[in-house]
Amino acid sequence: MNKNDAIARRDLKHVWHPCTQMQDHERLPIVPIQSGQGVWLQDFEGKRYLDAVSSWWVNLFGHANPRINNAVKKQLDTLEHVILAGFTHEPIVELSERLVTLAPPGLTRCFYGDNGSAATEIALKMSLHFWRNTGKPEKTRFICLENGYHGETLGSLSVTDIPLFSATYAPLLKEHFRAPSPDCSKRDEGESWEAYSRRQFDAMEKLLEQHHGEVCAVILEPLVQGAAGMKMYHPVYLTLLREACGRYGVHLIADEIAVGFGRTGTMFACEQAGITPDFLCLSKGLTAGYLPMSVVMTTETVYEAFYGSYESLKGFLHSHSYTGNALAASAALASLDIFASDNILEKNRELARTMADALAPLASHPHVLEVRQTGMIAAVELVQDKKTRAAFDWRERRGLQIFEHALAKGVLLRPIGNVVYFIPPYVITPDEIRLMIGVATEAIDRIVHVPAHATPHANEKPVVLP
Ligand SMILES: Cc1ncc(COP(=O)(O)O)c(C=O)c1O
């Protein structure tokens, strides 16, 4: 038995993997990774895989990046962690200062958590608590978007609209309002992204008009709804929403956990609409994929509503043991150094163009509904029938077959349903982009021609592969 098999066998005895139907691994070997270097992951037998999904959208500057490694090692010998209540440390102070200078203007306060779901929970709680502290306790509900994803803890799942994740746990969740998605893949033929996003905003405006008295905030993913299959929309939707939230006295929570830190072409997606949300949730790329950390940035107005004597009971109530971890903060600082010194946003524009060029031929593929891209996020949506837009039956598991084909060719893709997407680390080279998209194209070509009845396990429930 080789080392890969030995580790995989030990793994399956005790490790319960996330977002996975474990039974699939009776047929599909789990992939043990020994090391990572740049965009490449390597298993114990020396086979390499190009990490086209940045290990669940977290990695920015490659695996084992020497600059981030050194920063974390240095911090490790100084201070690994300290309680953030009553104590502080230099990396977290510096990180907060630098985030405030980078974020949209007016976001001057940083509250830390240790994962993305925690950040959205914090923003939801902070918004509700703000209204309570300012004499509006009747505001207890939220507006979220159809197709939105904000995490899988109970509060964040309550504002998530992906039935696969939320339906089973519905009895534990609170009901909120849902506005139609501005997802531009649904626009009419010949309609522009901007026109469609404006049109979709009408329903949001109506919801705000009707319910603003009981609504704390609108929460959404700016520009790209990631877990729904990289559904994209025009920044005008955010501009209209910012204006309406101000008019109706409702907060705006921008969940940039997936899209922050340059993914959409600007440091933060909100910049493309020229807006400042009341809460900005960041995680994933915050530490360049090194360590779990999240932050909710907010305004002085929000901060001040919680400021008062202990007896006033105004204080914000939320704490995680690992809040503001010093190692994570040192990784985040090293990542921000790389952004500053290496002109990353500018270089990414070139890489994004290379992705667009490599993807262009797929647009005319008979089973491709659409190729879409926002900055360094690109996606190819497959359909059974291009004319009627009929999707492939989920039981056919085309995405899983593409995953398997690409893996055999040394590329880690994880299609979401029938959407093949690319969110590579920013250290990817043009040749690696062409390789990644070449393998995906080959996989798509091969898989769409497999007759449905020939697909394995067609009657089982789907394994989710975001
Ligand atoms: C937009 C968005 N919000 C929240 C989350 C949840 O983050 P985490 O998985 O760290 O809890 C994710 C994760 O994919 C996300 O994409």
The ligand as a MOL file (V3000), in Angstrom:
LIG
                    3D

  0  0  0     0  0            999 V3000
M  V30 BEGIN CTAB
M  V30 COUNTS 16 16 0 0 0
M  V30 BEGIN ATOM
M  V30 1 C -20.1050 35.1080 1.4050 0
M  V30 2 C -19.7670 34.1600 2.5180 0
M  V30 3 N -20.1640 34.4550 3.7730 0
M  V30 4 C -19.8790 33.6470 4.7990 0
M  V30 5 C -19.1710 32.4840 4.6240 0
M  V30 6 C -18.8890 31.5840 5.7850 0
M  V30 7 O -17.5290 31.5840 6.0930 0
M  V30 8 P -16.9170 30.3530 6.9330 0
M  V30 9 O -16.9600 29.1730 6.0270 0
M  V30 10 O -15.5440 30.7970 7.2770 0
M  V30 11 O -17.7870 30.1930 8.1370 0
M  V30 12 C -18.7540 32.1290 3.3310 0
M  V30 13 C -18.0420 30.8660 3.0950 0
M  V30 14 O -17.9130 30.3730 2.0080 0
M  V30 15 C -19.0600 32.9880 2.2540 0
M  V30 16 O -18.7100 32.6920 0.9980 0
M  V30 END ATOM
M  V30 BEGIN BOND
M  V30 1 1 1 2
M  V30 2 1 2 3
M  V30 3 2 2 15
M  V30 4 2 3 4
M  V30 5 1 4 5
M  V30 6 1 5 6
M  V30 7 2 5 12
M  V30 8 1 6 7
M  V30 9 1 7 8
M  V30 10 2 8 9
M  V30 11 1 8 10
M  V30 12 1 8 11
M  V30 13 1 12 13
M  V30 14 1 12 15
M  V30 15 2 13 14
M  V30 16 1 15 16
M  V30 END BOND
M  V30 END CTAB
M  END
